[in-house]
Structure formats: C-alpha cells, structure tokens
Amino acid sequence: MHSRLKRCWRMLGSWGPRLPPLGVVFLLPLLPLLLPAALESPKVPYKPIIIVHGLFDSSATFRHLLQYINETHPGTLVTVLDLFDGGESLRPLWEQVQGFREAVAPIMEHSPHGVHLLCYSQGGLICRALLSVMDEHNVDTFISLSSPQMGQYGDPHHSDLYLNASSFLALINGERDHPNATVWRKNFLRVKRVVLIGGPDDGVITPWQSSFFGFYDANETVLEMEEQQVYLRDSFGLKTLFARGAIVRCPTPGIPHTAWHSNRSLYEACIEPWLS
C-alpha cells in the first residue's frame, strides 16, 4: 500500500500541475498592472511637417508657428522650405511647384508613416498642385492656411477668359480638359484629410470664402463649396473627400491675413489637433 501511494505521488509530480516558485506567487496579484505595459505597442513618432510659405514670405515668417509645434509636439521634424523667397515667389507657379516637388520628395521617402503639409496663402495652391502631380505622395493631412483655393476677386466677370487662359488654377480644379486630369484626381484623393482655415477679417483673400472653396457667381454673390461646379462635378475629388468625411473647415474671425501663422489660439483650435 505504501509503495502504491509513492507511485501515485510520482505520477502527480510528473503529469500534474507544478507549484510555482515563491517569487511568482508574489507577482501574480500584479499581473493586471504589468500586462498593459507589456502589451502596449511602441509609440509612433509624430509625423514630419512640411511648411510652404506664401507670396513675398520666407522661412523666418514661421518662427512663432515653429515654437508652438515644438511646445505641443516636441521632437517633430519640421521643415520650412526655403525656396522662392521674397520676390522669387512671383515666378511662374508651375516652376515653383517643380522646385517644391524636388524638395519634398526625399522627405516623404524617408517618412514611412506619412507627412503633414501646412501651406500658407499662395503656398496652399502650390501644395494642392503637389498633391495632384505627385503619384506616390504620402500626405496624411493637408492644412490650407488662408489660401485662395478658388481664386482671387476678378474672375466672375471674366469667366471665359479665365477658363481659356488660366494655365494653373483651371487645370488643378479640373475646369479645363487636359491629358493628366484623371491621374491628378487620383493623386489628390490619396490625401487622408484636408483642413481649410480662413476668416472674414482676413483682409486679403477676396472673397474670404475662397479659403473654403467658395467664390462669387456672376452677380458677385458668394456660392459656398457645395454650390461650386467643381464640387458638383467632383472634377478633382473635392466631393469625394467631403463624402469621406475628410474635409475639415475652421472659419475664424478676428485674424488678419499676416497673423494666421502667429496666432496661438488659432494654432491650438485649428492646427494642433491634426498634427499627430
């Protein structure tokens, strides 16, 4: 009988559950606290930000904005492209698009998680052209900061001249047929989000609703984005983005044109939330 009990005990020792070491017993109550930290995936760094300036500007214009980004998103790689500064910003827009394209391509190439484009005034039109012509761009968020996306006052009374003679805006809007229209639309729709910023006290963009793809009709009544032919025809993807929930509008009163990039409250409300 005694030997049979010994054999059963040996069997339990071989096949049954073994008692954990004393240290493991003490750690068991802590497992719920330790597991979340152990399972948490490594934090993805903030996406690089590429800033494109406006007419007659330079990289120095954005010193306040750089400070804000550094304070709220420390460690972010921010590149203010120092091209076509000052009077050089009057050069043909397609020439500038090519120059900026060559500058942003390597940044995108070394940013596998994507980049953000933050583009001010005329720079917003240059950036929209970049989104159209770059087949493999990886722009997460395009922030258009007080940019005349539907043009500047003058066109409603010369619409025929505009459509026939415009070699830039009418093309990126898809208002004129051209061989690259389908590809450009496809490229533009690669962007994940478009943030439009502007306001009634801008004082330069006319009408100020152009910052939100609004513009005058022939009677100088402002038609909002959803009433524009480029939206209704979805000529370059605007309606598709809207249906996707990828367009954010941030109208803000009280800010003149030259203060959009230095106003801290505007940054916190309309820019900072999209820089993850």
N, C-alpha and C positions, 0 to 999 in steps of 0.2 A: 504494500500500500504506500509506503513511504517513497519507494523508488518511482512508483507511478505518478505521484504528486510532483516529484522532481522533474520527470519528463514533461508533464503538462506545463510547469512553470517555464522550462526551457523553450517550449513551443510558443508560449505567450511572449516571451522575450524576443524570439526571432521574428514572429509574424505580427504581433500586436503592436499598438502604438507605444512608442518610447516616450518616457517623461522628458520634457525639455530641460536644458540646463537652467540653473537657478537664475542667471542673468536674463535669459529670455523671458522667464516668468515675470520678472520685474518690469520688462519692456512692453509686455502685452497691453496693459492699460493705455500706453502712449501711442499705440498704432494708429488710432483715428487721427491723431495730430500729426504723425510723421508721414502718413501716406500721401496727403495732398501735396506736400512739398516735394516728395519723391517723384510723384507722377506729373508734376507741373512741367510743361514744355518750356524750353529756353525762350526767353523774351526776344522777340524780333525787334531789331533796332528801328528807330524812326526812319521813314523813307527820305532819301535825299530830296532837297528842294532846289529847283532851278528858277531863278528870278530874271525876268526880261523887262528892261526899263522902257520908258515912253519917249516921246518927242523931246529933244534937247536935254535929256537926262543923262546920268551916268551912274556907276555903281555907288557913288557916295550918297546918292539920293536915299538909299535904303538903310542907312545906319541905324535908325530907330527900329525899323522892322527887324533887322538882324538881332538887335538887342532883345526884342520881345520873344523872338523864336528861341534864342539861347536860354532865356529865363524859363520858358514853359516847356521846351523840348530840348534839354541840354544834350549835347553830343550829336545833334543833327548836322549832317553835311549840307551846307547851304552854299550855292554857287550863284553869285550875281554876275551875269555875263557882261563883261566889259567890252562890248562891241558896238560900233556905230554910235559912239557917244556924241553929245552936243550936236553940232551942225551936221555930222555924218548921219544922223538919224533922218535926214531929209533925202537920203539916197533911195533909189527905187526899192519898193517893198520886196519884190521878189529877190533882189540882190541881197537884202538883209535876211530874208528867210533862208537863203542858201548858206549865208555865213553863220547864222544861229544854228542851223541844222548840223553843220560840221562841228559846232561846239558842243551841242547836247548829245550827239550820238555816242561818244565814249562814256559819258556819264551814265546814260541809260544802259549801255553794255555792261557796265560794272555794278549795276543795281538790279540784282535778280528779283527783288521784291517790288520793283516799280519805283517811280519818282512822282513828285508833285510839280506842276508848272504853276508859278504865280507870276502873272503878267499884267503890267500896268499900262493903261491908256493905249497908245498906239501898239505897245508891246502885246496887248491882248489880241489884236488882229494878226500880228506876226505868229503868235503861238497857235492861233486857230489854224493858220495856214500850215504850220508844222504838223499839227495833228492830222491834217489832210494828206500831206505829201510823204510822210514817213510811214512806210509799210509795216515796220516792226516796232513802232514806238510802244513803250510800256508805261504810259502816263496813267497814274491812278486818279488823281484829282487835278483838274484844270481850273484855277481860280482866276477869273477875269475881273480885274480891279479897275472899275471906272473906265471901261473901254467901249468905243463906239462900234459895237458889233454889227449894227445895221446901218452904219454910216453917220455922216455929219450933215447938218442942215444944208439944203441946196437941191438935193435930188428930187423932191416931189414935183418940181416944176420942169424938170429936165429928164424924166424917166427914160425916154427913148435914147437920149444922148448917153445916159448912164449905162444902159443895157448894151449899147453898141460899142461904147468906147472904154468902159471900165475893164482894165486888164488884171484887176486884183479882186476887189470885193465881189463883183458879179460872178467871178469864177469860183471862189471858195464858198459862195452862197448857193452855187448850183443854178444861178439865174440865167446863165448862158451855157449852151451846149459846148462841150469840149471832150476830147477823147478820154481824158482821165477821170471824168465825173463819177463813174461807178466805183472805181478804185478809191478815189478820195473819200467818198461817202463811207465806204467800208472801213477805211483807215480811221476816220473821225469817230466811228462808233466803237473803236477799241477802247476809248476813254471810259473809265468807270463812273466818273462824276464830273459835272460842270457846276461851279459855284459862280453866280453872277452877282456882282456888287456895284452899287451906284446909288445916286440920290438926287432929290430935287434941288439941292443947293450947290450942286457941282460947279455950275457957272461956266463950264467949258463944253462938255458933251451936250450937243443940241440935236434933237430933244434928249433930255437926260434918260428917257426910257430906252434909248438906243443901247444902253448898258445891259438891258434885259431883252434885246432883240425886238424892241418896239420901234416904230417910226411913223412919220407923218404920212397921211394919204394926200391926194391931190388937193384937198381942201384944208390941209395943214391941221387935220385932226389926228391925234396920235392913236394909232392902232397897236394894241398890245401884241406880244409874241404870237399868241394863239390865233390872231386875226391876220397875220402876215402870210403872203403866198408861199414864201419859202418854208414856213411851218406846215401849212395846209397840204402842200405838195410833198413835204418831207424831202426836199431836194438835196439836203446834205446830212440828214439824220436827226434834225432837231426834234421832230415829233416822236421819233422812235425813242430818243433819250428821255423825253418827257414821260412817255408811256411806261418806261422802265423805272421811273422814279429817280432818275439820275440827274435831274436839274434842280438846283437849289437857288432861290432868289433871296437876296438880302438887301432890300432897299433901306437906306439910312439917311435921314435928314440931317442938316446942320454941318455937313462936311464939304468944304470947297475942294476943287479938283487937286490942288497941290498938297492936300493934307491926308489923302486916303492911306498913304503908306506910313504915316507917323502918328495916327490916332490910335491910342492904346485901347479905348473902348471898342472901336470898330474891329481891331485885331481880335480881341477876346470874343466878340459876338459872331463875327463872320468869317474869320480866317483860322484861328487856332483850333476850333473843333474838327477841322478836316485835315490836320497835319499829322495824323497817326502813322 
